[in-house]
C-alpha cells in the first residue's frame, strides 16, 4: 500500500458517504423551503394586485350641466321635468355603481384629482343615454 491509499480506509469512506448524504438532505430541505417561500410571495403579490382598486375620474359637473342644457331645450312642463330628472339621477347613479362594481375601481370627480388618471366620462355618458332611452 502506498501512503495515499492509507488515508482511504473503510471508516473514512463510510464517513464521507454519510457527510455527502447529510449535505444532500440539507440541500433538499433548503430547496423546499425556498420554493415554498417563493410560492407564498407570488400568491401574495397576485392577491394584492387583484384586490387593489384602480382610481378613475368622472366629470360629474359637466355631465349634469349637459343634462340640464338638453332638458331646458325640450321646454317641458314641471311634472315632466321632474320625471326626466328622476330618470336621469337613477341612470347616473346606477351607471356609476355598475361601472365601479364591474371594474373594481374608485371613481373620483375630475376636480378632486391632480394627476392624470383614466377618465370614464364618455363611457358613463353613453351608458346614461342608453339607460334613459330604455326607460322611455
C-alpha positions in Angstrom: 0.0 0.0 0.0 1.1 3.4 -0.8 0.8 6.3 1.6 -2.2 7.8 -0.3 -4.1 4.5 0.0 -3.7 4.5 3.7 -5.9 7.6 4.0 -8.9 5.7 2.5 -9.7 3.0 4.9 -13.3 1.7 5.3 -14.2 4.1 8.2 -13.1 7.2 6.2 -15.0 6.1 3.2 -18.2 5.4 5.2 -17.8 8.8 7.0 -17.5 10.6 3.6 -20.6 8.9 2.3 -22.6 9.9 5.4 -21.4 13.5 5.1 -22.5 13.6 1.4 -26.0 12.2 2.3 -26.3 14.9 5.0 -25.4 17.6 2.5 -27.9 16.3 0.0 -30.6 16.1 2.7 -30.0 19.7 3.8 -29.9 20.9 0.2 -33.3 19.3 -0.5 -34.7 21.0 2.7 -33.3 24.4 1.6 -34.7 23.9 -1.9 -38.1 23.0 -0.5 -38.2 26.0 1.9 -37.1 28.4 -0.8 -39.8 27.1 -3.2 -42.5 27.4 -0.6 -41.4 30.9 0.3 -41.3 32.0 -3.4 -44.7 30.5 -4.0 -46.1 32.4 -0.9 -44.6 35.6 -2.1 -46.0 35.2 -5.6 -49.5 34.4 -4.3 -49.4 37.4 -2.0 -48.4 39.7 -4.8 -51.1 38.4 -7.1 -53.7 38.8 -4.4 -52.7 42.4 -3.6 -52.6 43.2 -7.3 -56.1 41.8 -7.9 -57.6 43.3 -4.7 -56.3 46.9 -5.2 -58.9 49.1 -6.8 -57.9 51.4 -9.7 -58.7 55.1 -9.5 -60.6 56.8 -12.3 -62.1 60.2 -12.8 -65.6 61.3 -13.9 -66.8 64.8 -14.9 -69.9 64.9 -12.8 -70.5 68.7 -13.2 -70.1 68.6 -17.0 -72.5 65.7 -17.2 -75.1 67.3 -15.0 -74.7 70.6 -16.9 -75.1 68.9 -20.2 -78.3 67.2 -19.0 -79.7 70.5 -17.7 -78.9 72.2 -21.0 -80.6 69.4 -23.0 -83.6 69.3 -20.8 -84.1 73.1 -20.9 -84.2 72.9 -24.7 -87.1 70.4 -24.6 -89.4 73.0 -22.8 -91.1 70.5 -20.6 -93.8 71.3 -18.0 -92.8 70.9 -14.4 -94.2 67.4 -13.9 -92.4 66.1 -17.0 -89.2 67.8 -15.9 -89.3 66.1 -12.5 -89.9 62.7 -14.1 -87.0 63.3 -16.5 -84.7 64.4 -13.7 -85.5 61.4 -11.6 -84.8 59.1 -14.5 -81.5 60.9 -15.2 -80.5 60.6 -11.5 -81.4 57.0 -11.4 -79.5 56.3 -14.6 -76.4 58.2 -13.4 -76.3 56.5 -10.1 -76.8 53.0 -11.5 -74.3 53.6 -14.2 -71.6 54.7 -11.8 -72.4 51.9 -9.4 -72.3 49.2 -12.1 -69.1 50.5 -13.6 -67.4 50.7 -10.2 -68.5 47.2 -9.3 -67.5 45.7 -12.7 -64.1 47.3 -12.8 -63.1 47.3 -9.1 -62.5 51.0 -9.2 -62.8 54.1 -7.1 -64.5 56.9 -9.0 -63.5 60.4 -8.2 -64.8 63.6 -9.6 -62.4 65.3 -12.0 -61.6 68.4 -9.9 -60.6 66.2 -7.0 -57.7 64.6 -9.0 -54.5 66.4 -9.5 -52.6 63.9 -11.7 -53.8 62.5 -15.0 -55.9 59.4 -14.5 -58.3 57.3 -16.6 -61.3 59.4 -17.5 -64.5 57.4 -17.8 -66.8 60.3 -18.6 -67.6 59.4 -22.2 -68.3 55.8 -21.2 -70.6 56.8 -18.4 -72.4 59.4 -20.5 -73.1 56.8 -23.2 -74.4 54.3 -20.6 -76.7 57.0 -19.1 -78.0 57.8 -22.6 -78.7 54.1 -23.2 -80.5 53.8 -19.8 -82.6 56.9 -20.4 -83.7 55.6 -23.8 -84.6 52.2 -22.3 -86.7 53.9 -19.6 -88.9 55.7 -22.1 
